[in-house]
Amino acid sequence: YQNFIIPTEKDGMITEIAFKNEDKFNFAFDVVDALGKSKPNKLAMLHISGDGVERRFTFSDMKKESARTANYFKSLGIKRGDRVMLVLKRHYQFWFSMLALNKLGAIAIPAPNQLLEKDFEYRFNAGNVKAILCTSDGDVADAVDAAAAKCPRLEKKIIVGGEREGWHSFDGEYSLFSSHFAGSADSPCGDDPMLMFFTSGTSGYPKIAAHSHRYPLGHFITAKYWHQVNPEGLHFTISDTGWAKAMWGKLYGQWLCEAATFVYDFDRFDAEKILPLFKKYNITTFCAPPTMYRMLIKQDLSRFDLSTIEHASTAGEALNPEVFRQLEKLMGVKIMEGFGQSEGTLMIGNLIGDAHKLGSMGKPVPLYDVDIVDPDGNPVEDGVNGEIVIRTDPAPTCGVFLGYYLNKEATDNVWYN
């Protein structure tokens, strides 16, 4: 491995941080396991279940529990290259499983729990899904069973948070396995596939955006310069783990910055339950879609202490200027907008150090060569509408997807020149 030594100053002392070449990068081994060794007691995640149970996981905990999970998955025959769907809402087992799949080289496919039988059937077949981890909440497993009957490639069904006939029980089985799972010279890394997202399907059936092990590195900017996470604080992104946005705010960038994430495993957004949590747990940074900010301002926010919030951000759609003004008045911080897609990481944003422009989603982030072009691909003049593109010549940067899985036509439609 090639090492890059970067001198850093902390408390008047010069230290060295070694980074592996990104061609060899594996987030689970090189970030989580490394922190589990160097900072074993550092808080990685504070998880609050729907019934109020509080769980604190250190980086050492994440290292060990993801190792148990990796050994468990391996015992079930899940191996490098296999595609595994995760329908786990905001259950803490999602983090164990994601890291375990990263270690094994199996490809994780997060999915929301609102999917119906027909949605699962399409996704199982289109993604060649071999195994699924599914919440025991609600009727999700019923829909999975109905779809699985028509999807012979699906071999393993694992229920989380309970037991079910014909399914493996994650909670009852994974803890029996060893908490050691070491990386090796041939561990999955770099350009090896790691993660797949089903897109929103606004133009026909959802496509499958595939990402490599470089993808987490693209979220360093997301967390450090847009979310502005505090390594000694607590970051709260609302998103369900079934959406790509969860990878923006609940895992990769935050832990690259050594910041702990706050997870509240709720079913329905309830401002009366969520707002008291900010002061109770000293949440320092916050990200939510505009819809939830609009719901927040319907409350009398003066009843809640939001003084711990140092920075807030939003993405997903434009934030109404009046909502922005009210929130700034009530919360004391500007809401910083950003833009990205399932095919990449944060591409455009209101970043630290720049003046915020009301109603603007910001400027291109340093990671990407962003342009605005006309239908013929020519850059437009300032003030002229066009299409946002990322220029990938001479080569894609970390964060850009590999292409649409098994769909060269769709890939060529959006990635050319």
Secondary structure, DSSP 8 states (H G I E B T S, - for coil): --EEEEEEEETTEEEEEEEE-GGG--HIIIIIIHHHHHSTTSEEEEEE-TT--EEEEEHHHHHHHHHHHHHHHHHTT--TT-EEEEE-TT-THHHHHHHHHHHHT-EEEE--TT--HHHHHHHHHHTTEEEEEEE-STTHHHHHHHHHTT-TT--EEEEESS--TTSEEHHHHGGGS-S-----TTSS-TTSEEEEEE---SSSS--EEEEETTHHHHHHHIIIIII---TTSEEEE---TTSTHHHHHTTHHHHHTT-EEEEE--SS--HHHHHHHHHHHT--EEE--HHHHHHHTTS-GGGS--TT--EEEE-SS---HHHHHHHHHHHSS-EEEEEE-TTSSEEEE--TTS---TT---EE-TTSEEEEE-TTS-B--TT---EEEEE-SS---TTS--EETT-HHHHHHH---
